[in-house]
Amino acid sequence: MDIVLRDNLILVTTDFDTLNSEWMKNFLNNHSRGMLFLPKAVMVFRNEVLAQERELFISQLSQHHALKHDFSHEFFLRSLLKFGNQPIRIELNKQEEPQEITVNLYAYNSDTVLISLGYPNSWVLSYLRSQLEVYVERGTDISLVLDVSDYKAKARLERALNKRNVLHYRIKYSYNNRFMSKLYSDFAKYSFGNLCSDKEDEQKNHFYAVLQCPIGASQNSLKESYKRLAKAYHPDKVLQEAPHMVEHYTQKFQLLQEAYSALRIN
């Protein structure tokens, strides 16, 4: 582990073992609302309500760092506490290889979705909680049950699932062929009969979801959504990022083009 004290933040660079230690995970779980997930790091901001938990974490961080580098914990802790109000940026050592995490998606019906992991991963689950917290009905250390009964919730879910990298974890989403048709079945009334009756209708259903529009949305709505999303996911925005990020944005951009071409009325 390395800790660098900067004018505006505390930078912590560490390995997977430390990242998954109990004291690190407890800090993460307590501060899930105040975290910003970056491509290869997380930024944790100060929360006055959790001031004691933050001080405890800084003390544990100092102890761990001092033990690793064989110097005085008390001296280093005093230095750390001077930066106690600054954001804490946590990132993994660059030599750490990305680890793939499978996240399973299951739609009970159009109103309820289950997100589950094969085994606990606080970082991935905290990311999902931070993006979907307002829609979480209940959860465990490996699962979340979401209320997605309105379109805004479904759109928020789709945006959250677009992110495939949290720190150096690479997320692989797994779901069956009926996931999209179940999730969007209640929008059939906006379109032409039963939109999930065959493969062609199910594909159209998926294209509406890609464009974050309800089934049967107007051409103007489709166009506006396409322009907004195409701008957000243009590959040029991530040319300096890792190759897998460029690939992800390219695939998303191509899918947006395919969806808009399929639904546009010339």
CYANA upper distance limits for C-alpha pairs under 8 A (distance plus 0.5 A):
  1 MET  CA     12 VAL  CA      7.66
  1 MET  CA     13 THR  CA      6.12
  1 MET  CA     14 THR  CA      4.90
  1 MET  CA     15 ASP  CA      7.43
  1 MET  CA     65 HIS  CA      6.96
  1 MET  CA     68 LYS  CA      7.97
  2 ASP  CA     12 VAL  CA      6.40
  2 ASP  CA     13 THR  CA      5.68
  2 ASP  CA     14 THR  CA      7.03
  2 ASP  CA     65 HIS  CA      7.80
  3 ILE  CA     10 ILE  CA      7.56
  3 ILE  CA     11 LEU  CA      6.10
  3 ILE  CA     12 VAL  CA      5.19
  3 ILE  CA     13 THR  CA      6.94
  3 ILE  CA     65 HIS  CA      8.18
  4 VAL  CA     10 ILE  CA      6.60
  4 VAL  CA     11 LEU  CA      5.58
  4 VAL  CA     12 VAL  CA      7.16
  5 LEU  CA      9 LEU  CA      7.04
  5 LEU  CA     10 ILE  CA      5.47
  5 LEU  CA     11 LEU  CA      6.89
  5 LEU  CA     80 LEU  CA      8.07
  5 LEU  CA     83 PHE  CA      8.00
  6 ARG  CA     10 ILE  CA      6.61
  6 ARG  CA     11 LEU  CA      7.92
  8 ASN  CA     86 GLN  CA      6.43
  8 ASN  CA     87 PRO  CA      7.69
  9 LEU  CA     83 PHE  CA      7.74
  9 LEU  CA     86 GLN  CA      5.42
  9 LEU  CA     87 PRO  CA      5.41
  9 LEU  CA     88 ILE  CA      6.21
  9 LEU  CA     89 ARG  CA      7.43
 10 ILE  CA     83 PHE  CA      7.55
 10 ILE  CA     86 GLN  CA      7.23
 10 ILE  CA     87 PRO  CA      6.85
 10 ILE  CA     88 ILE  CA      5.23
 10 ILE  CA     89 ARG  CA      6.54
 11 LEU  CA     88 ILE  CA      6.60
 11 LEU  CA     89 ARG  CA      5.38
 11 LEU  CA     90 ILE  CA      6.70
 11 LEU  CA     91 GLU  CA      8.41
 12 VAL  CA     88 ILE  CA      7.85
 12 VAL  CA     89 ARG  CA      6.52
 12 VAL  CA     90 ILE  CA      5.29
 12 VAL  CA     91 GLU  CA      6.81
 13 THR  CA     90 ILE  CA      6.53
 13 THR  CA     91 GLU  CA      5.55
 13 THR  CA     92 LEU  CA      5.96
 13 THR  CA     93 ASN  CA      6.36
 14 THR  CA     18 THR  CA      7.04
 14 THR  CA     19 LEU  CA      7.32
 14 THR  CA     90 ILE  CA      8.12
 14 THR  CA     91 GLU  CA      7.02
 14 THR  CA     92 LEU  CA      5.57
 14 THR  CA     93 ASN  CA      6.07
 15 ASP  CA     19 LEU  CA      6.63
 15 ASP  CA     92 LEU  CA      6.04
 15 ASP  CA     93 ASN  CA      6.31
 15 ASP  CA     96 GLU  CA      7.63
 16 PHE  CA     20 ASN  CA      6.62
 16 PHE  CA     92 LEU  CA      7.67
 16 PHE  CA     96 GLU  CA      8.29
 17 ASP  CA     21 SER  CA      6.87
 18 THR  CA     24 MET  CA      7.70
 19 LEU  CA     24 MET  CA      6.57
 19 LEU  CA     25 LYS  CA      7.77
 20 ASN  CA     24 MET  CA      7.01
 20 ASN  CA     25 LYS  CA      6.64
 21 SER  CA     25 LYS  CA      6.70
 22 GLU  CA     26 ASN  CA      6.48
 23 TRP  CA     27 PHE  CA      6.82
 23 TRP  CA     57 PHE  CA      7.62
 23 TRP  CA     60 GLN  CA      7.85
 24 MET  CA     28 LEU  CA      6.80
 24 MET  CA     57 PHE  CA      7.98
 25 LYS  CA     29 ASN  CA      6.58
 25 LYS  CA    122 SER  CA      6.86
 25 LYS  CA    123 TRP  CA      8.47
 26 ASN  CA     30 ASN  CA      6.71
 27 PHE  CA     31 HIS  CA      6.76
 27 PHE  CA     53 GLU  CA      7.58
 27 PHE  CA     54 ARG  CA      7.83
 27 PHE  CA     57 PHE  CA      6.95
 28 LEU  CA     32 SER  CA      6.37
 28 LEU  CA    122 SER  CA      7.92
 28 LEU  CA    123 TRP  CA      8.00
 28 LEU  CA    126 SER  CA      8.07
 29 ASN  CA    122 SER  CA      7.59
 29 ASN  CA    126 SER  CA      7.28
 30 ASN  CA     50 LEU  CA      8.23
 30 ASN  CA     53 GLU  CA      8.37
 31 HIS  CA     35 MET  CA      7.09
 31 HIS  CA     44 VAL  CA      7.59
 31 HIS  CA     47 ASN  CA      8.34
 31 HIS  CA     50 LEU  CA      8.33
 32 SER  CA    126 SER  CA      6.16
 32 SER  CA    127 TYR  CA      8.03
 32 SER  CA    129 ARG  CA      7.85
 32 SER  CA    130 SER  CA      6.56
 33 ARG  CA    130 SER  CA      6.18
 34 GLY  CA     44 VAL  CA      6.32
 34 GLY  CA     45 PHE  CA      5.97
 34 GLY  CA     46 ARG  CA      7.86
 34 GLY  CA     47 ASN  CA      7.66
 35 MET  CA     42 VAL  CA      6.98
 35 MET  CA     43 MET  CA      5.94
 35 MET  CA     44 VAL  CA      5.02
 35 MET  CA     45 PHE  CA      6.82
 35 MET  CA    130 SER  CA      8.12
 36 LEU  CA     42 VAL  CA      6.10
 36 LEU  CA     43 MET  CA      5.49
 36 LEU  CA     44 VAL  CA      7.04
 37 PHE  CA     41 ALA  CA      6.88
 37 PHE  CA     42 VAL  CA      5.12
 37 PHE  CA     43 MET  CA      7.03
 37 PHE  CA    127 TYR  CA      7.62
 37 PHE  CA    166 VAL  CA      7.46
 37 PHE  CA    167 LEU  CA      8.36
 38 LEU  CA     42 VAL  CA      6.02
 38 LEU  CA     43 MET  CA      7.93
 38 LEU  CA    166 VAL  CA      8.03
 38 LEU  CA    167 LEU  CA      7.91
 39 PRO  CA    165 ASN  CA      7.14
 39 PRO  CA    166 VAL  CA      7.16
 39 PRO  CA    167 LEU  CA      6.93
 40 LYS  CA     91 GLU  CA      6.86
 40 LYS  CA     92 LEU  CA      7.99
 40 LYS  CA    165 ASN  CA      8.26
 40 LYS  CA    166 VAL  CA      7.22
 40 LYS  CA    167 LEU  CA      4.82
 40 LYS  CA    168 HIS  CA      6.72
 41 ALA  CA     89 ARG  CA      7.29
 41 ALA  CA     90 ILE  CA      6.13
 41 ALA  CA     91 GLU  CA      4.89
 41 ALA  CA     92 LEU  CA      7.68
 41 ALA  CA    166 VAL  CA      7.92
 41 ALA  CA    167 LEU  CA      5.43
 42 VAL  CA     89 ARG  CA      6.22
 42 VAL  CA     90 ILE  CA      5.94
 42 VAL  CA     91 GLU  CA      7.12
 42 VAL  CA    167 LEU  CA      7.52
 43 MET  CA     87 PRO  CA      6.96
 43 MET  CA     88 ILE  CA      6.16
 43 MET  CA     89 ARG  CA      4.92
 43 MET  CA     90 ILE  CA      6.98
 44 VAL  CA     87 PRO  CA      6.03
 44 VAL  CA     88 ILE  CA      5.59
 44 VAL  CA     89 ARG  CA      6.82
 45 PHE  CA     86 GLN  CA      7.72
 45 PHE  CA     87 PRO  CA      5.14
 45 PHE  CA     88 ILE  CA      7.12
 46 ARG  CA     50 LEU  CA      8.33
 46 ARG  CA     51 ALA  CA      8.00
 46 ARG  CA     54 ARG  CA      8.30
 46 ARG  CA     85 ASN  CA      6.66
 46 ARG  CA     86 GLN  CA      7.45
 46 ARG  CA     87 PRO  CA      6.82
 47 ASN  CA     51 ALA  CA      6.83
 50 LEU  CA     54 ARG  CA      6.71
 51 ALA  CA     55 GLU  CA      6.78
 52 GLN  CA     56 LEU  CA      6.70
 53 GLU  CA     57 PHE  CA      6.71
 54 ARG  CA     58 ILE  CA      6.73
 55 GLU  CA     59 SER  CA      6.72
 55 GLU  CA     81 LEU  CA      8.20
 55 GLU  CA     84 GLY  CA      7.92
 56 LEU  CA     60 GLN  CA      6.73
 57 PHE  CA     61 LEU  CA      6.43
 58 ILE  CA     62 SER  CA      6.59
 58 ILE  CA     77 LEU  CA      7.99
 58 ILE  CA     80 LEU  CA      7.52
 58 ILE  CA     81 LEU  CA      7.81
 58 ILE  CA     84 GLY  CA      8.30
 59 SER  CA     63 GLN  CA      6.72
 59 SER  CA     77 LEU  CA      6.86
 60 GLN  CA     64 HIS  CA      6.64
 61 LEU  CA     65 HIS  CA      6.60
 62 SER  CA     66 ALA  CA      6.44
 62 SER  CA     73 HIS  CA      6.46
 62 SER  CA     76 PHE  CA      6.94
 62 SER  CA     77 LEU  CA      6.04
 62 SER  CA     80 LEU  CA      8.02
 63 GLN  CA     67 LEU  CA      6.59
 63 GLN  CA     73 HIS  CA      5.99
 63 GLN  CA     77 LEU  CA      8.50
 64 HIS  CA     68 LYS  CA      6.77
 65 HIS  CA     69 HIS  CA      6.74
 65 HIS  CA     73 HIS  CA      8.41
 66 ALA  CA     70 ASP  CA      5.93
 66 ALA  CA     71 PHE  CA      5.64
 66 ALA  CA     72 SER  CA      6.63
 66 ALA  CA     73 HIS  CA      5.67
 66 ALA  CA     76 PHE  CA      8.03
 67 LEU  CA     71 PHE  CA      7.46
 67 LEU  CA     73 HIS  CA      8.23
 72 SER  CA     76 PHE  CA      6.97
 73 HIS  CA     77 LEU  CA      6.43
 74 GLU  CA     78 ARG  CA      6.91
 75 PHE  CA     79 SER  CA      7.28
 76 PHE  CA     80 LEU  CA      6.76
 77 LEU  CA     81 LEU  CA      6.57
 78 ARG  CA     82 LYS  CA      7.07
 79 SER  CA     83 PHE  CA      7.71
 80 LEU  CA     84 GLY  CA      6.98
 91 GLU  CA    167 LEU  CA      7.14
 92 LEU  CA     96 GLU  CA      7.38
 92 LEU  CA    167 LEU  CA      7.39
 92 LEU  CA    168 HIS  CA      7.44
 96 GLU  CA    168 HIS  CA      8.12
 97 GLU  CA    168 HIS  CA      7.67
 98 PRO  CA    168 HIS  CA      5.11
 98 PRO  CA    169 TYR  CA      5.86
 98 PRO  CA    170 ARG  CA      6.80
 99 GLN  CA    168 HIS  CA      6.93
 99 GLN  CA    169 TYR  CA      5.31
 99 GLN  CA    170 ARG  CA      6.36
100 GLU  CA    169 TYR  CA      6.21
100 GLU  CA    170 ARG  CA      5.08
100 GLU  CA    171 ILE  CA      6.30
100 GLU  CA    172 LYS  CA      7.27
101 ILE  CA    117 LEU  CA      8.34
101 ILE  CA    169 TYR  CA      7.00
101 ILE  CA    170 ARG  CA      6.48
101 ILE  CA    171 ILE  CA      5.40
101 ILE  CA    172 LYS  CA      6.47
102 THR  CA    117 LEU  CA      6.91
102 THR  CA    118 GLY  CA      7.49
102 THR  CA    171 ILE  CA      6.41
102 THR  CA    172 LYS  CA      5.22
102 THR  CA    173 TYR  CA      6.37
102 THR  CA    174 SER  CA      7.28
103 VAL  CA    115 ILE  CA      7.31
103 VAL  CA    116 SER  CA      6.31
103 VAL  CA    117 LEU  CA      5.48
103 VAL  CA    118 GLY  CA      7.88
103 VAL  CA    171 ILE  CA      7.23
103 VAL  CA    172 LYS  CA      6.54
103 VAL  CA    173 TYR  CA      5.36
103 VAL  CA    174 SER  CA      6.57
104 ASN  CA    114 LEU  CA      8.44
104 ASN  CA    115 ILE  CA      6.21
104 ASN  CA    116 SER  CA      5.65
104 ASN  CA    117 LEU  CA      6.72
104 ASN  CA    173 TYR  CA      6.36
104 ASN  CA    174 SER  CA      5.26
104 ASN  CA    175 TYR  CA      6.52
105 LEU  CA    113 VAL  CA      7.59
105 LEU  CA    114 LEU  CA      6.38
105 LEU  CA    115 ILE  CA      5.43
105 LEU  CA    116 SER  CA      7.24
105 LEU  CA    173 TYR  CA      7.50
105 LEU  CA    174 SER  CA      6.54
105 LEU  CA    175 TYR  CA      5.58
105 LEU  CA    179 PHE  CA      8.10
106 TYR  CA    113 VAL  CA      6.18
106 TYR  CA    114 LEU  CA      5.62
106 TYR  CA    115 ILE  CA      7.15
106 TYR  CA    175 TYR  CA      6.84
106 TYR  CA    176 ASN  CA      8.17
106 TYR  CA    179 PHE  CA      6.74
107 ALA  CA    112 THR  CA      6.51
107 ALA  CA    113 VAL  CA      4.94
107 ALA  CA    114 LEU  CA      6.81
107 ALA  CA    179 PHE  CA      6.09
107 ALA  CA    182 LYS  CA      6.73
107 ALA  CA    183 LEU  CA      6.50
108 TYR  CA    112 THR  CA      6.09
108 TYR  CA    113 VAL  CA      6.52
108 TYR  CA    114 LEU  CA      7.98
108 TYR  CA    182 LYS  CA      7.99
109 ASN  CA    113 VAL  CA      7.90
109 ASN  CA    182 LYS  CA      5.85
109 ASN  CA    183 LEU  CA      6.53
110 SER  CA    148 VAL  CA      7.78
110 SER  CA    149 SER  CA      7.11
110 SER  CA    182 LYS  CA      5.89
110 SER  CA    183 LEU  CA      4.60
110 SER  CA    184 TYR  CA      6.27
110 SER  CA    185 SER  CA      6.53
110 SER  CA    186 ASP  CA      6.67
111 ASP  CA    147 ASP  CA      6.29
111 ASP  CA    148 VAL  CA      5.39
111 ASP  CA    149 SER  CA      4.59
111 ASP  CA    150 ASP  CA      8.14
111 ASP  CA    183 LEU  CA      7.55
112 THR  CA    145 VAL  CA      7.48
112 THR  CA    146 LEU  CA      6.13
112 THR  CA    147 ASP  CA      5.52
112 THR  CA    148 VAL  CA      6.23
112 THR  CA    149 SER  CA      7.52
112 THR  CA    183 LEU  CA      8.45
113 VAL  CA    145 VAL  CA      6.30
113 VAL  CA    146 LEU  CA      5.67
113 VAL  CA    147 ASP  CA      7.32
113 VAL  CA    148 VAL  CA      7.52
113 VAL  CA    183 LEU  CA      8.38
114 LEU  CA    143 SER  CA      7.59
114 LEU  CA    144 LEU  CA      6.38
114 LEU  CA    145 VAL  CA      5.14
114 LEU  CA    146 LEU  CA      6.89
115 ILE  CA    143 SER  CA      5.94
115 ILE  CA    144 LEU  CA      5.64
115 ILE  CA    145 VAL  CA      6.87
115 ILE  CA    146 LEU  CA      8.40
116 SER  CA    142 ILE  CA      6.10
116 SER  CA    143 SER  CA      4.66
116 SER  CA    144 LEU  CA      6.98
117 LEU  CA    121 ASN  CA      8.20
117 LEU  CA    142 ILE  CA      5.59
117 LEU  CA    143 SER  CA      6.78
118 GLY  CA    142 ILE  CA      7.62
119 TYR  CA    142 ILE  CA      6.65
120 PRO  CA    141 ASP  CA      6.26
120 PRO  CA    142 ILE  CA      5.52
121 ASN  CA    125 LEU  CA      6.67
121 ASN  CA    141 ASP  CA      8.19
121 ASN  CA    142 ILE  CA      7.70
122 SER  CA    126 SER  CA      6.22
122 SER  CA    141 ASP  CA      7.85
123 TRP  CA    127 TYR  CA      6.73
123 TRP  CA    166 VAL  CA      7.73
124 VAL  CA    128 LEU  CA      6.93
124 VAL  CA    166 VAL  CA      6.91
124 VAL  CA    169 TYR  CA      8.26
125 LEU  CA    129 ARG  CA      6.61
125 LEU  CA    141 ASP  CA      8.14
125 LEU  CA    142 ILE  CA      7.74
125 LEU  CA    143 SER  CA      8.27
126 SER  CA    130 SER  CA      6.47
127 TYR  CA    131 GLN  CA      6.89
127 TYR  CA    166 VAL  CA      8.00
128 LEU  CA    132 LEU  CA      6.47
128 LEU  CA    133 GLU  CA      8.25
128 LEU  CA    160 ALA  CA      7.49
129 ARG  CA    133 GLU  CA      5.33
129 ARG  CA    136 VAL  CA      8.10
131 GLN  CA    156 ARG  CA      8.21
131 GLN  CA    160 ALA  CA      6.63
132 LEU  CA    136 VAL  CA      6.94
132 LEU  CA    146 LEU  CA      8.43
132 LEU  CA    156 ARG  CA      7.67
132 LEU  CA    157 LEU  CA      7.40
132 LEU  CA    160 ALA  CA      8.05
135 TYR  CA    146 LEU  CA      5.83
135 TYR  CA    147 ASP  CA      5.75
135 TYR  CA    148 VAL  CA      7.29
135 TYR  CA    153 ALA  CA      7.44
136 VAL  CA    144 LEU  CA      7.00
136 VAL  CA    145 VAL  CA      6.32
136 VAL  CA    146 LEU  CA      5.08
136 VAL  CA    147 ASP  CA      6.89
137 GLU  CA    144 LEU  CA      8.11
137 GLU  CA    145 VAL  CA      6.13
137 GLU  CA    146 LEU  CA      6.08
137 GLU  CA    147 ASP  CA      6.85
138 ARG  CA    144 LEU  CA      6.57
138 ARG  CA    145 VAL  CA      5.99
138 ARG  CA    146 LEU  CA      8.03
139 GLY  CA    143 SER  CA      5.83
139 GLY  CA    144 LEU  CA      4.77
139 GLY  CA    145 VAL  CA      6.53
140 THR  CA    144 LEU  CA      7.09
147 ASP  CA    153 ALA  CA      8.04
148 VAL  CA    152 LYS  CA      8.46
148 VAL  CA    153 ALA  CA      5.34
148 VAL  CA    154 LYS  CA      6.06
149 SER  CA    153 ALA  CA      7.44
149 SER  CA    154 LYS  CA      8.20
150 ASP  CA    154 LYS  CA      7.21
151 TYR  CA    155 ALA  CA      6.66
151 TYR  CA    214 PRO  CA      7.48
152 LYS  CA    156 ARG  CA      6.58
153 ALA  CA    157 LEU  CA      6.64
154 LYS  CA    158 GLU  CA      6.77
155 ALA  CA    159 ARG  CA      6.81
155 ALA  CA    209 ALA  CA      8.14
155 ALA  CA    212 GLN  CA      5.96
155 ALA  CA    213 CYS  CA      8.28
156 ARG  CA    160 ALA  CA      6.70
157 LEU  CA    161 LEU  CA      6.73
158 GLU  CA    162 ASN  CA      6.91
158 GLU  CA    209 ALA  CA      8.12
158 GLU  CA    210 VAL  CA      8.28
158 GLU  CA    212 GLN  CA      8.02
159 ARG  CA    163 LYS  CA      7.96
161 LEU  CA    173 TYR  CA      8.43
164 ARG  CA    170 ARG  CA      6.26
164 ARG  CA    171 ILE  CA      5.32
164 ARG  CA    172 LYS  CA      7.53
165 ASN  CA    169 TYR  CA      6.18
165 ASN  CA    170 ARG  CA      5.21
165 ASN  CA    171 ILE  CA      6.45
166 VAL  CA    170 ARG  CA      7.14
166 VAL  CA    171 ILE  CA      8.11
175 TYR  CA    179 PHE  CA      6.79
177 ASN  CA    181 SER  CA      8.45
178 ARG  CA    182 LYS  CA      6.46
179 PHE  CA    183 LEU  CA      6.60
180 MET  CA    184 TYR  CA      6.60
180 MET  CA    202 GLU  CA      8.38
180 MET  CA    205 ASN  CA      8.09
180 MET  CA    206 HIS  CA      7.06
181 SER  CA    185 SER  CA      6.08
181 SER  CA    196 CYS  CA      6.35
181 SER  CA    202 GLU  CA      6.83
181 SER  CA    205 ASN  CA      7.61
181 SER  CA    206 HIS  CA      8.42
184 TYR  CA    188 ALA  CA      8.09
184 TYR  CA    205 ASN  CA      7.81
185 SER  CA    195 LEU  CA      7.99
185 SER  CA    196 CYS  CA      7.54
187 PHE  CA    191 SER  CA      7.96
187 PHE  CA    214 PRO  CA      6.96
187 PHE  CA    215 ILE  CA      6.13
188 ALA  CA    192 PHE  CA      7.70
188 ALA  CA    193 GLY  CA      6.89
188 ALA  CA    194 ASN  CA      6.33
188 ALA  CA    195 LEU  CA      6.16
188 ALA  CA    215 ILE  CA      7.24
189 LYS  CA    193 GLY  CA      7.37
190 TYR  CA    214 PRO  CA      8.23
190 TYR  CA    215 ILE  CA      6.34
190 TYR  CA    216 GLY  CA      5.42
190 TYR  CA    217 ALA  CA      8.10
191 SER  CA    195 LEU  CA      7.78
191 SER  CA    215 ILE  CA      6.59
191 SER  CA    216 GLY  CA      5.18
195 LEU  CA    201 ASP  CA      5.36
195 LEU  CA    202 GLU  CA      6.80
195 LEU  CA    204 LYS  CA      8.35
195 LEU  CA    205 ASN  CA      7.21
196 CYS  CA    201 ASP  CA      5.99
196 CYS  CA    202 GLU  CA      5.48
196 CYS  CA    205 ASN  CA      7.96
197 SER  CA    201 ASP  CA      6.98
197 SER  CA    202 GLU  CA      7.77
198 ASP  CA    202 GLU  CA      6.69
199 LYS  CA    203 GLN  CA      6.60
200 GLU  CA    204 LYS  CA      6.88
201 ASP  CA    205 ASN  CA      6.60
202 GLU  CA    206 HIS  CA      6.77
203 GLN  CA    207 PHE  CA      6.86
204 LYS  CA    208 TYR  CA      6.98
204 LYS  CA    262 ALA  CA      8.26
204 LYS  CA    263 LEU  CA      8.01
205 ASN  CA    209 ALA  CA      7.05
205 ASN  CA    215 ILE  CA      7.08
206 HIS  CA    210 VAL  CA      6.73
207 PHE  CA    211 LEU  CA      6.86
207 PHE  CA    259 ALA  CA      5.26
207 PHE  CA    260 TYR  CA      8.04
207 PHE  CA    262 ALA  CA      8.23
207 PHE  CA    263 LEU  CA      8.02
208 TYR  CA    212 GLN  CA      6.64
208 TYR  CA    213 CYS  CA      5.78
208 TYR  CA    214 PRO  CA      6.75
208 TYR  CA    215 ILE  CA      6.27
208 TYR  CA    259 ALA  CA      7.82
208 TYR  CA    263 LEU  CA      8.48
209 ALA  CA    213 CYS  CA      6.52
209 ALA  CA    214 PRO  CA      7.68
209 ALA  CA    215 ILE  CA      8.48
210 VAL  CA    255 LEU  CA      8.10
210 VAL  CA    256 LEU  CA      7.10
210 VAL  CA    259 ALA  CA      7.37
211 LEU  CA    222 LEU  CA      7.42
211 LEU  CA    225 SER  CA      6.63
211 LEU  CA    226 TYR  CA      6.60
211 LEU  CA    229 LEU  CA      8.03
211 LEU  CA    256 LEU  CA      7.15
211 LEU  CA    259 ALA  CA      7.54
211 LEU  CA    260 TYR  CA      7.94
212 GLN  CA    225 SER  CA      7.59
213 CYS  CA    217 ALA  CA      6.71
213 CYS  CA    221 SER  CA      7.93
213 CYS  CA    222 LEU  CA      7.32
213 CYS  CA    225 SER  CA      7.97
217 ALA  CA    221 SER  CA      6.71
217 ALA  CA    222 LEU  CA      7.15
218 SER  CA    222 LEU  CA      6.83
219 GLN  CA    223 LYS  CA      6.59
219 GLN  CA    264 ARG  CA      7.23
219 GLN  CA    265 ILE  CA      7.94
220 ASN  CA    224 GLU  CA      6.61
221 SER  CA    225 SER  CA      6.57
222 LEU  CA    226 TYR  CA      6.49
222 LEU  CA    260 TYR  CA      7.70
222 LEU  CA    264 ARG  CA      8.26
223 LYS  CA    227 LYS  CA      6.70
223 LYS  CA    260 TYR  CA      8.13
224 GLU  CA    228 ARG  CA      6.76
225 SER  CA    229 LEU  CA      6.60
226 TYR  CA    230 ALA  CA      6.30
226 TYR  CA    256 LEU  CA      7.30
226 TYR  CA    257 GLN  CA      8.41
226 TYR  CA    260 TYR  CA      7.19
227 LYS  CA    231 LYS  CA      6.64
228 ARG  CA    232 ALA  CA      6.88
229 LEU  CA    233 TYR  CA      6.55
229 LEU  CA    256 LEU  CA      8.11
230 ALA  CA    234 HIS  CA      6.21
230 ALA  CA    253 PHE  CA      6.53
230 ALA  CA    256 LEU  CA      7.28
230 ALA  CA    257 GLN  CA      8.45
232 ALA  CA    237 LYS  CA      8.43
233 TYR  CA    237 LYS  CA      7.80
233 TYR  CA    249 TYR  CA      5.96
233 TYR  CA    250 THR  CA      8.08
233 TYR  CA    252 LYS  CA      7.17
233 TYR  CA    253 PHE  CA      6.20
234 HIS  CA    249 TYR  CA      7.00
234 HIS  CA    250 THR  CA      7.53
234 HIS  CA    253 PHE  CA      6.51
235 PRO  CA    239 LEU  CA      7.04
235 PRO  CA    246 VAL  CA      6.48
235 PRO  CA    249 TYR  CA      5.77
235 PRO  CA    250 THR  CA      5.79
235 PRO  CA    253 PHE  CA      7.79
238 VAL  CA    245 MET  CA      7.46
238 VAL  CA    246 VAL  CA      6.31
238 VAL  CA    249 TYR  CA      8.16
239 LEU  CA    246 VAL  CA      6.74
241 GLU  CA    245 MET  CA      6.74
241 GLU  CA    246 VAL  CA      7.20
242 ALA  CA    246 VAL  CA      7.15
243 PRO  CA    247 GLU  CA      6.65
244 HIS  CA    248 HIS  CA      6.59
245 MET  CA    249 TYR  CA      6.78
246 VAL  CA    250 THR  CA      6.57
247 GLU  CA    251 GLN  CA      6.63
248 HIS  CA    252 LYS  CA      6.70
249 TYR  CA    253 PHE  CA      6.48
250 THR  CA    254 GLN  CA      6.63
251 GLN  CA    255 LEU  CA      6.63
252 LYS  CA    256 LEU  CA      6.70
253 PHE  CA    257 GLN  CA      6.89
254 GLN  CA    258 GLU  CA      6.72
255 LEU  CA    259 ALA  CA      6.57
256 LEU  CA    260 TYR  CA      6.62
257 GLN  CA    261 SER  CA      6.56
258 GLU  CA    262 ALA  CA      6.66
259 ALA  CA    263 LEU  CA      6.80
260 TYR  CA    264 ARG  CA      6.22
